[in-house]
């Protein structure tokens, strides 16, 4: 597992990683899309390895 997969990233960094807008990620969080995220204070954080698994599992409908 690489260093990037272990660290927590922001909504903006995740949007860049997935090639979508940050607005879409915020919508997924609000609509209960089951995206693997952790809220720390007022900020949402994501682990790349968790996101990759979420996509592979088919729960994201994102391919």
mmCIF file of the N, C-alpha and C atoms, coordinates in Angstrom:
data_MODEL
# 
_entry.id   MODEL 
# 
loop_
_atom_site.group_PDB 
_atom_site.id 
_atom_site.type_symbol 
_atom_site.label_atom_id 
_atom_site.label_alt_id 
_atom_site.label_comp_id 
_atom_site.label_asym_id 
_atom_site.label_entity_id 
_atom_site.label_seq_id 
_atom_site.pdbx_PDB_ins_code 
_atom_site.Cartn_x 
_atom_site.Cartn_y 
_atom_site.Cartn_z 
_atom_site.occupancy 
_atom_site.B_iso_or_equiv 
_atom_site.pdbx_formal_charge 
_atom_site.auth_seq_id 
_atom_site.auth_comp_id 
_atom_site.auth_asym_id 
_atom_site.auth_atom_id 
_atom_site.pdbx_PDB_model_num 
ATOM 1   N N  . UNK A 1 1  ? 0.849   -1.177 0.000   1.00 0.00 ? 1  UNK A N  1 
ATOM 2   C CA . UNK A 1 1  ? 0.000   0.000  0.000   1.00 0.00 ? 1  UNK A CA 1 
ATOM 3   C C  . UNK A 1 1  ? 0.892   1.236  0.000   1.00 0.00 ? 1  UNK A C  1 
ATOM 4   N N  . UNK A 1 2  ? 0.621   2.136  -0.909  1.00 0.00 ? 2  UNK A N  1 
ATOM 5   C CA . UNK A 1 2  ? 1.443   3.337  -1.011  1.00 0.00 ? 2  UNK A CA 1 
ATOM 6   C C  . UNK A 1 2  ? 1.051   4.367  0.046   1.00 0.00 ? 2  UNK A C  1 
ATOM 7   N N  . UNK A 1 3  ? 1.888   5.373  0.186   1.00 0.00 ? 3  UNK A N  1 
ATOM 8   C CA . UNK A 1 3  ? 1.652   6.425  1.178   1.00 0.00 ? 3  UNK A CA 1 
ATOM 9   C C  . UNK A 1 3  ? 0.324   7.133  0.930   1.00 0.00 ? 3  UNK A C  1 
ATOM 10  N N  . UNK A 1 4  ? -0.005  7.401  -0.335  1.00 0.00 ? 4  UNK A N  1 
ATOM 11  C CA . UNK A 1 4  ? -1.255  8.105  -0.657  1.00 0.00 ? 4  UNK A CA 1 
ATOM 12  C C  . UNK A 1 4  ? -2.477  7.286  -0.250  1.00 0.00 ? 4  UNK A C  1 
ATOM 13  N N  . UNK A 1 5  ? -2.391  5.964  -0.316  1.00 0.00 ? 5  UNK A N  1 
ATOM 14  C CA . UNK A 1 5  ? -3.535  5.127  0.046   1.00 0.00 ? 5  UNK A CA 1 
ATOM 15  C C  . UNK A 1 5  ? -3.780  5.110  1.543   1.00 0.00 ? 5  UNK A C  1 
ATOM 16  N N  . UNK A 1 6  ? -2.776  5.416  2.329   1.00 0.00 ? 6  UNK A N  1 
ATOM 17  C CA . UNK A 1 6  ? -2.903  5.384  3.783   1.00 0.00 ? 6  UNK A CA 1 
ATOM 18  C C  . UNK A 1 6  ? -3.409  6.697  4.360   1.00 0.00 ? 6  UNK A C  1 
ATOM 19  N N  . UNK A 1 7  ? -3.200  7.788  3.645   1.00 0.00 ? 7  UNK A N  1 
ATOM 20  C CA . UNK A 1 7  ? -3.535  9.082  4.228   1.00 0.00 ? 7  UNK A CA 1 
ATOM 21  C C  . UNK A 1 7  ? -4.982  9.478  3.935   1.00 0.00 ? 7  UNK A C  1 
ATOM 22  N N  . UNK A 1 8  ? -5.467  10.382 4.714   1.00 0.00 ? 8  UNK A N  1 
ATOM 23  C CA . UNK A 1 8  ? -6.811  10.912 4.548   1.00 0.00 ? 8  UNK A CA 1 
ATOM 24  C C  . UNK A 1 8  ? -6.757  12.111 3.608   1.00 0.00 ? 8  UNK A C  1 
ATOM 25  N N  . UNK A 1 9  ? -7.697  12.175 2.673   1.00 0.00 ? 9  UNK A N  1 
ATOM 26  C CA . UNK A 1 9  ? -7.727  13.276 1.715   1.00 0.00 ? 9  UNK A CA 1 
ATOM 27  C C  . UNK A 1 9  ? -9.045  14.036 1.834   1.00 0.00 ? 9  UNK A C  1 
ATOM 28  N N  . UNK A 1 10 ? -9.058  15.244 1.303   1.00 0.00 ? 10 UNK A N  1 
ATOM 29  C CA . UNK A 1 10 ? -10.233 16.117 1.384   1.00 0.00 ? 10 UNK A CA 1 
ATOM 30  C C  . UNK A 1 10 ? -11.193 15.845 0.225   1.00 0.00 ? 10 UNK A C  1 
ATOM 31  N N  . UNK A 1 11 ? -12.338 16.489 0.277   1.00 0.00 ? 11 UNK A N  1 
ATOM 32  C CA . UNK A 1 11 ? -13.318 16.389 -0.805  1.00 0.00 ? 11 UNK A CA 1 
ATOM 33  C C  . UNK A 1 11 ? -12.704 16.857 -2.121  1.00 0.00 ? 11 UNK A C  1 
ATOM 34  N N  . UNK A 1 12 ? -11.981 17.945 -2.085  1.00 0.00 ? 12 UNK A N  1 
ATOM 35  C CA . UNK A 1 12 ? -11.381 18.488 -3.311  1.00 0.00 ? 12 UNK A CA 1 
ATOM 36  C C  . UNK A 1 12 ? -10.348 17.527 -3.903  1.00 0.00 ? 12 UNK A C  1 
ATOM 37  N N  . UNK A 1 13 ? -9.537  16.922 -3.039  1.00 0.00 ? 13 UNK A N  1 
ATOM 38  C CA . UNK A 1 13 ? -8.540  15.961 -3.510  1.00 0.00 ? 13 UNK A CA 1 
ATOM 39  C C  . UNK A 1 13 ? -9.204  14.709 -4.074  1.00 0.00 ? 13 UNK A C  1 
ATOM 40  N N  . UNK A 1 14 ? -10.282 14.265 -3.436  1.00 0.00 ? 14 UNK A N  1 
ATOM 41  C CA . UNK A 1 14 ? -11.019 13.107 -3.935  1.00 0.00 ? 14 UNK A CA 1 
ATOM 42  C C  . UNK A 1 14 ? -11.661 13.417 -5.284  1.00 0.00 ? 14 UNK A C  1 
ATOM 43  N N  . UNK A 1 15 ? -12.202 14.611 -5.412  1.00 0.00 ? 15 UNK A N  1 
ATOM 44  C CA . UNK A 1 15 ? -12.812 15.010 -6.686  1.00 0.00 ? 15 UNK A CA 1 
ATOM 45  C C  . UNK A 1 15 ? -11.779 14.966 -7.805  1.00 0.00 ? 15 UNK A C  1 
ATOM 46  N N  . UNK A 1 16 ? -10.584 15.442 -7.530  1.00 0.00 ? 16 UNK A N  1 
ATOM 47  C CA . UNK A 1 16 ? -9.508  15.412 -8.528  1.00 0.00 ? 16 UNK A CA 1 
ATOM 48  C C  . UNK A 1 16 ? -9.123  13.966 -8.844  1.00 0.00 ? 16 UNK A C  1 
ATOM 49  N N  . UNK A 1 17 ? -9.033  13.124 -7.829  1.00 0.00 ? 17 UNK A N  1 
ATOM 50  C CA . UNK A 1 17 ? -8.670  11.718 -8.006  1.00 0.00 ? 17 UNK A CA 1 
ATOM 51  C C  . UNK A 1 17 ? -9.686  10.985 -8.890  1.00 0.00 ? 17 UNK A C  1 
ATOM 52  N N  . UNK A 1 18 ? -10.984 11.278 -8.663  1.00 0.00 ? 18 UNK A N  1 
ATOM 53  C CA . UNK A 1 18 ? -12.041 10.596 -9.414  1.00 0.00 ? 18 UNK A CA 1 
ATOM 54  C C  . UNK A 1 18 ? -12.386 11.287 -10.733 1.00 0.00 ? 18 UNK A C  1 
ATOM 55  N N  . UNK A 1 19 ? -11.938 12.524 -10.893 1.00 0.00 ? 19 UNK A N  1 
ATOM 56  C CA . UNK A 1 19 ? -12.240 13.268 -12.112 1.00 0.00 ? 19 UNK A CA 1 
ATOM 57  C C  . UNK A 1 19 ? -13.670 13.772 -12.165 1.00 0.00 ? 19 UNK A C  1 
ATOM 58  N N  . UNK A 1 20 ? -14.212 14.110 -10.994 1.00 0.00 ? 20 UNK A N  1 
ATOM 59  C CA . UNK A 1 20 ? -15.565 14.655 -10.895 1.00 0.00 ? 20 UNK A CA 1 
ATOM 60  C C  . UNK A 1 20 ? -15.510 15.925 -10.051 1.00 0.00 ? 20 UNK A C  1 
ATOM 61  N N  . UNK A 1 21 ? -16.645 16.587 -9.911  1.00 0.00 ? 21 UNK A N  1 
ATOM 62  C CA . UNK A 1 21 ? -16.654 17.828 -9.139  1.00 0.00 ? 21 UNK A CA 1 
ATOM 63  C C  . UNK A 1 21 ? -16.839 17.552 -7.645  1.00 0.00 ? 21 UNK A C  1 
ATOM 64  N N  . UNK A 1 22 ? -16.361 18.476 -6.843  1.00 0.00 ? 22 UNK A N  1 
ATOM 65  C CA . UNK A 1 22 ? -16.540 18.384 -5.391  1.00 0.00 ? 22 UNK A CA 1 
ATOM 66  C C  . UNK A 1 22 ? -18.018 18.474 -5.032  1.00 0.00 ? 22 UNK A C  1 
ATOM 67  N N  . UNK A 1 23 ? -18.789 19.184 -5.833  1.00 0.00 ? 23 UNK A N  1 
ATOM 68  C CA . UNK A 1 23 ? -20.236 19.305 -5.610  1.00 0.00 ? 23 UNK A CA 1 
ATOM 69  C C  . UNK A 1 23 ? -20.886 17.923 -5.682  1.00 0.00 ? 23 UNK A C  1 
ATOM 70  N N  . UNK A 1 24 ? -20.452 17.099 -6.629  1.00 0.00 ? 24 UNK A N  1 
ATOM 71  C CA . UNK A 1 24 ? -20.997 15.746 -6.768  1.00 0.00 ? 24 UNK A CA 1 
ATOM 72  C C  . UNK A 1 24 ? -20.709 14.911 -5.530  1.00 0.00 ? 24 UNK A C  1 
ATOM 73  N N  . UNK A 1 25 ? -19.502 15.009 -5.010  1.00 0.00 ? 25 UNK A N  1 
ATOM 74  C CA . UNK A 1 25 ? -19.153 14.245 -3.803  1.00 0.00 ? 25 UNK A CA 1 
ATOM 75  C C  . UNK A 1 25 ? -19.992 14.707 -2.620  1.00 0.00 ? 25 UNK A C  1 
ATOM 76  N N  . UNK A 1 26 ? -20.157 16.009 -2.478  1.00 0.00 ? 26 UNK A N  1 
ATOM 77  C CA . UNK A 1 26 ? -21.006 16.518 -1.386  1.00 0.00 ? 26 UNK A CA 1 
ATOM 78  C C  . UNK A 1 26 ? -22.444 16.020 -1.538  1.00 0.00 ? 26 UNK A C  1 
ATOM 79  N N  . UNK A 1 27 ? -22.928 15.959 -2.767  1.00 0.00 ? 27 UNK A N  1 
ATOM 80  C CA . UNK A 1 27 ? -24.277 15.444 -3.029  1.00 0.00 ? 27 UNK A CA 1 
ATOM 81  C C  . UNK A 1 27 ? -24.364 13.974 -2.619  1.00 0.00 ? 27 UNK A C  1 
ATOM 82  N N  . UNK A 1 28 ? -23.347 13.180 -2.968  1.00 0.00 ? 28 UNK A N  1 
ATOM 83  C CA . UNK A 1 28 ? -23.341 11.770 -2.590  1.00 0.00 ? 28 UNK A CA 1 
ATOM 84  C C  . UNK A 1 28 ? -23.395 11.610 -1.082  1.00 0.00 ? 28 UNK A C  1 
ATOM 85  N N  . UNK A 1 29 ? -22.655 12.433 -0.356  1.00 0.00 ? 29 UNK A N  1 
ATOM 86  C CA . UNK A 1 29 ? -22.645 12.353 1.111   1.00 0.00 ? 29 UNK A CA 1 
ATOM 87  C C  . UNK A 1 29 ? -24.037 12.672 1.653   1.00 0.00 ? 29 UNK A C  1 
ATOM 88  N N  . UNK A 1 30 ? -24.633 13.768 1.170   1.00 0.00 ? 30 UNK A N  1 
ATOM 89  C CA . UNK A 1 30 ? -25.959 14.189 1.654   1.00 0.00 ? 30 UNK A CA 1 
ATOM 90  C C  . UNK A 1 30 ? -27.053 13.191 1.287   1.00 0.00 ? 30 UNK A C  1 
ATOM 91  N N  . UNK A 1 31 ? -26.943 12.566 0.122   1.00 0.00 ? 31 UNK A N  1 
ATOM 92  C CA . UNK A 1 31 ? -28.012 11.682 -0.341  1.00 0.00 ? 31 UNK A CA 1 
ATOM 93  C C  . UNK A 1 31 ? -27.877 10.251 0.175   1.00 0.00 ? 31 UNK A C  1 
ATOM 94  N N  . UNK A 1 32 ? -26.857 9.996  0.991   1.00 0.00 ? 32 UNK A N  1 
ATOM 95  C CA . UNK A 1 32 ? -26.698 8.671  1.582   1.00 0.00 ? 32 UNK A CA 1 
ATOM 96  C C  . UNK A 1 32 ? -26.204 7.633  0.592   1.00 0.00 ? 32 UNK A C  1 
ATOM 97  N N  . UNK A 1 33 ? -25.340 8.023  -0.315  1.00 0.00 ? 33 UNK A N  1 
ATOM 98  C CA . UNK A 1 33 ? -24.814 7.114  -1.335  1.00 0.00 ? 33 UNK A CA 1 
ATOM 99  C C  . UNK A 1 33 ? -23.865 6.081  -0.750  1.00 0.00 ? 33 UNK A C  1 
ATOM 100 N N  . UNK A 1 34 ? -23.648 6.116  0.545   1.00 0.00 ? 34 UNK A N  1 
ATOM 101 C CA . UNK A 1 34 ? -22.831 5.127  1.244   1.00 0.00 ? 34 UNK A CA 1 
ATOM 102 C C  . UNK A 1 34 ? -21.347 5.230  0.894   1.00 0.00 ? 34 UNK A C  1 
ATOM 103 N N  . UNK A 1 35 ? -20.913 6.431  0.553   1.00 0.00 ? 35 UNK A N  1 
ATOM 104 C CA . UNK A 1 35 ? -19.494 6.654  0.247   1.00 0.00 ? 35 UNK A CA 1 
ATOM 105 C C  . UNK A 1 35 ? -18.693 6.551  1.545   1.00 0.00 ? 35 UNK A C  1 
ATOM 106 N N  . UNK A 1 36 ? -17.588 5.809  1.549   1.00 0.00 ? 36 UNK A N  1 
ATOM 107 C CA . UNK A 1 36 ? -16.817 5.651  2.788   1.00 0.00 ? 36 UNK A CA 1 
ATOM 108 C C  . UNK A 1 36 ? -16.092 6.952  3.160   1.00 0.00 ? 36 UNK A C  1 
ATOM 109 N N  . UNK A 1 37 ? -16.625 7.627  4.149   1.00 0.00 ? 37 UNK A N  1 
ATOM 110 C CA . UNK A 1 37 ? -16.097 8.926  4.563   1.00 0.00 ? 37 UNK A CA 1 
ATOM 111 C C  . UNK A 1 37 ? -16.130 9.035  6.079   1.00 0.00 ? 37 UNK A C  1 
ATOM 112 N N  . UNK A 1 38 ? -15.262 9.881  6.585   1.00 0.00 ? 38 UNK A N  1 
ATOM 113 C CA . UNK A 1 38 ? -15.214 10.159 8.014   1.00 0.00 ? 38 UNK A CA 1 
ATOM 114 C C  . UNK A 1 38 ? -15.317 11.664 8.179   1.00 0.00 ? 38 UNK A C  1 
ATOM 115 N N  . UNK A 1 39 ? -16.181 12.081 9.076   1.00 0.00 ? 39 UNK A N  1 
ATOM 116 C CA . UNK A 1 39 ? -16.303 13.507 9.348   1.00 0.00 ? 39 UNK A CA 1 
ATOM 117 C C  . UNK A 1 39 ? -15.443 13.860 10.555  1.00 0.00 ? 39 UNK A C  1 
ATOM 118 N N  . UNK A 1 40 ? -14.544 14.802 10.342  1.00 0.00 ? 40 UNK A N  1 
ATOM 119 C CA . UNK A 1 40 ? -13.675 15.275 11.417  1.00 0.00 ? 40 UNK A CA 1 
ATOM 120 C C  . UNK A 1 40 ? -13.995 16.755 11.593  1.00 0.00 ? 40 UNK A C  1 
ATOM 121 N N  . UNK A 1 41 ? -14.707 17.065 12.651  1.00 0.00 ? 41 UNK A N  1 
ATOM 122 C CA . UNK A 1 41 ? -15.185 18.436 12.839  1.00 0.00 ? 41 UNK A CA 1 
ATOM 123 C C  . UNK A 1 41 ? -16.173 18.770 11.735  1.00 0.00 ? 41 UNK A C  1 
ATOM 124 N N  . UNK A 1 42 ? -15.861 19.788 10.956  1.00 0.00 ? 42 UNK A N  1 
ATOM 125 C CA . UNK A 1 42 ? -16.724 20.191 9.850   1.00 0.00 ? 42 UNK A CA 1 
ATOM 126 C C  . UNK A 1 42 ? -16.226 19.675 8.506   1.00 0.00 ? 42 UNK A C  1 
ATOM 127 N N  . UNK A 1 43 ? -15.147 18.908 8.525   1.00 0.00 ? 43 UNK A N  1 
ATOM 128 C CA . UNK A 1 43 ? -14.539 18.444 7.278   1.00 0.00 ? 43 UNK A CA 1 
ATOM 129 C C  . UNK A 1 43 ? -14.766 16.950 7.065   1.00 0.00 ? 43 UNK A C  1 
ATOM 130 N N  . UNK A 1 44 ? -14.985 16.576 5.805   1.00 0.00 ? 44 UNK A N  1 
ATOM 131 C CA . UNK A 1 44 ? -15.076 15.178 5.420   1.00 0.00 ? 44 UNK A CA 1 
ATOM 132 C C  . UNK A 1 44 ? -13.715 14.729 4.921   1.00 0.00 ? 44 UNK A C  1 
ATOM 133 N N  . UNK A 1 45 ? -13.300 13.519 5.298   1.00 0.00 ? 45 UNK A N  1 
ATOM 134 C CA . UNK A 1 45 ? -12.029 12.943 4.876   1.00 0.00 ? 45 UNK A CA 1 
ATOM 135 C C  . UNK A 1 45 ? -12.268 11.541 4.318   1.00 0.00 ? 45 UNK A C  1 
ATOM 136 N N  . UNK A 1 46 ? -11.416 11.162 3.383   1.00 0.00 ? 46 UNK A N  1 
ATOM 137 C CA . UNK A 1 46 ? -11.550 9.902  2.671   1.00 0.00 ? 46 UNK A CA 1 
ATOM 138 C C  . UNK A 1 46 ? -10.193 9.226  2.580   1.00 0.00 ? 46 UNK A C  1 
ATOM 139 N N  . UNK A 1 47 ? -10.200 7.907  2.562   1.00 0.00 ? 47 UNK A N  1 
ATOM 140 C CA . UNK A 1 47 ? -8.980  7.133  2.352   1.00 0.00 ? 47 UNK A CA 1 
ATOM 141 C C  . UNK A 1 47 ? -9.080  6.528  0.951   1.00 0.00 ? 47 UNK A C  1 
ATOM 142 N N  . UNK A 1 48 ? -8.064  6.735  0.132   1.00 0.00 ? 48 UNK A N  1 
ATOM 143 C CA . UNK A 1 48 ? -8.080  6.271  -1.251  1.00 0.00 ? 48 UNK A CA 1 
ATOM 144 C C  . UNK A 1 48 ? -8.356  4.775  -1.334  1.00 0.00 ? 48 UNK A C  1 
ATOM 145 N N  . UNK A 1 49 ? -7.743  3.992  -0.476  1.00 0.00 ? 49 UNK A N  1 
ATOM 146 C CA . UNK A 1 49 ? -7.955  2.539  -0.520  1.00 0.00 ? 49 UNK A CA 1 
ATOM 147 C C  . UNK A 1 49 ? -9.421  2.188  -0.265  1.00 0.00 ? 49 UNK A C  1 
ATOM 148 N N  . UNK A 1 50 ? -10.081 2.913  0.652   1.00 0.00 ? 50 UNK A N  1 
ATOM 149 C CA . UNK A 1 50 ? -11.503 2.682  0.914   1.00 0.00 ? 50 UNK A CA 1 
ATOM 150 C C  . UNK A 1 50 ? -12.354 3.071  -0.291  1.00 0.00 ? 50 UNK A C  1 
ATOM 151 N N  . UNK A 1 51 ? -11.999 4.168  -0.941  1.00 0.00 ? 51 UNK A N  1 
ATOM 152 C CA . UNK A 1 51 ? -12.743 4.619  -2.121  1.00 0.00 ? 51 UNK A CA 1 
ATOM 153 C C  . UNK A 1 51 ? -12.590 3.611  -3.254  1.00 0.00 ? 51 UNK A C  1 
ATOM 154 N N  . UNK A 1 52 ? -11.363 3.119  -3.477  1.00 0.00 ? 52 UNK A N  1 
ATOM 155 C CA . UNK A 1 52 ? -11.133 2.127  -4.527  1.00 0.00 ? 52 UNK A CA 1 
ATOM 156 C C  . UNK A 1 52 ? -11.958 0.865  -4.283  1.00 0.00 ? 52 UNK A C  1 
ATOM 157 N N  . UNK A 1 53 ? -12.000 0.402  -3.045  1.00 0.00 ? 53 UNK A N  1 
ATOM 158 C CA . UNK A 1 53 ? -12.802 -0.775 -2.700  1.00 0.00 ? 53 UNK A CA 1 
ATOM 159 C C  . UNK A 1 53 ? -14.295 -0.514 -2.911  1.00 0.00 ? 53 UNK A C  1 
ATOM 160 N N  . UNK A 1 54 ? -14.751 0.668  -2.564  1.00 0.00 ? 54 UNK A N  1 
ATOM 161 C CA . UNK A 1 54 ? -16.151 1.067  -2.732  1.00 0.00 ? 54 UNK A CA 1 
ATOM 162 C C  . UNK A 1 54 ? -16.531 1.016  -4.206  1.00 0.00 ? 54 UNK A C  1 
ATOM 163 N N  . UNK A 1 55 ? -15.649 1.498  -5.059  1.00 0.00 ? 55 UNK A N  1 
ATOM 164 C CA . UNK A 1 55 ? -15.906 1.488  -6.498  1.00 0.00 ? 55 UNK A CA 1 
ATOM 165 C C  . UNK A 1 55 ? -15.916 0.045  -7.014  1.00 0.00 ? 55 UNK A C  1 
ATOM 166 N N  . UNK A 1 56 ? -14.927 -0.763 -6.614  1.00 0.00 ? 56 UNK A N  1 
ATOM 167 C CA . UNK A 1 56 ? -14.839 -2.161 -7.059  1.00 0.00 ? 56 UNK A CA 1 
ATOM 168 C C  . UNK A 1 56 ? -16.036 -2.969 -6.619  1.00 0.00 ? 56 UNK A C  1 
ATOM 169 N N  . UNK A 1 57 ? -16.595 -2.650 -5.464  1.00 0.00 ? 57 UNK A N  1 
ATOM 170 C CA . UNK A 1 57 ? -17.722 -3.414 -4.923  1.00 0.00 ? 57 UNK A CA 1 
ATOM 171 C C  . UNK A 1 57 ? -19.010 -3.187 -5.709  1.00 0.00 ? 57 UNK A C  1 
ATOM 172 N N  . UNK A 1 58 ? -19.043 -2.111 -6.499  1.00 0.00 ? 58 UNK A N  1 
ATOM 173 C CA . UNK A 1 58 ? -20.234 -1.808 -7.285  1.00 0.00 ? 58 UNK A CA 1 
ATOM 174 C C  . UNK A 1 58 ? -21.239 -0.959 -6.555  1.00 0.00 ? 58 UNK A C  1 
ATOM 175 N N  . UNK A 1 59 ? -20.979 -0.621 -5.312  1.00 0.00 ? 59 UNK A N  1 
ATOM 176 C CA . UNK A 1 59 ? -21.906 0.200  -4.535  1.00 0.00 ? 59 UNK A CA 1 
ATOM 177 C C  . UNK A 1 59 ? -21.947 1.639  -5.023  1.00 0.00 ? 59 UNK A C  1 
ATOM 178 N N  . UNK A 1 60 ? -20.909 2.056  -5.729  1.00 0.00 ? 60 UNK A N  1 
ATOM 179 C CA . UNK A 1 60 ? -20.823 3.451  -6.169  1.00 0.00 ? 60 UNK A CA 1 
ATOM 180 C C  . UNK A 1 60 ? -21.561 3.716  -7.466  1.00 0.00 ? 60 UNK A C  1 
ATOM 181 N N  . UNK A 1 61 ? -21.775 2.682  -8.273  1.00 0.00 ? 61 UNK A N  1 
ATOM 182 C CA . UNK A 1 61 ? -22.305 2.859  -9.634  1.00 0.00 ? 61 UNK A CA 1 
ATOM 183 C C  . UNK A 1 61 ? -21.416 3.795  -10.419 1.00 0.00 ? 61 UNK A C  1 
ATOM 184 N N  . UNK A 1 62 ? -20.137 3.799  -10.104 1.00 0.00 ? 62 UNK A N  1 
ATOM 185 C CA . UNK A 1 62 ? -19.144 4.676  -10.718 1.00 0.00 ? 62 UNK A CA 1 
ATOM 186 C C  . UNK A 1 62 ? -18.058 3.787  -11.298 1.00 0.00 ? 62 UNK A C  1 
ATOM 187 N N  . UNK A 1 63 ? -17.883 3.840  -12.616 1.00 0.00 ? 63 UNK A N  1 
ATOM 188 C CA . UNK A 1 63 ? -16.835 3.017  -13.204 1.00 0.00 ? 63 UNK A CA 1 
ATOM 189 C C  . UNK A 1 63 ? -16.090 3.752  -14.277 1.00 0.00 ? 63 UNK A C  1 
# 
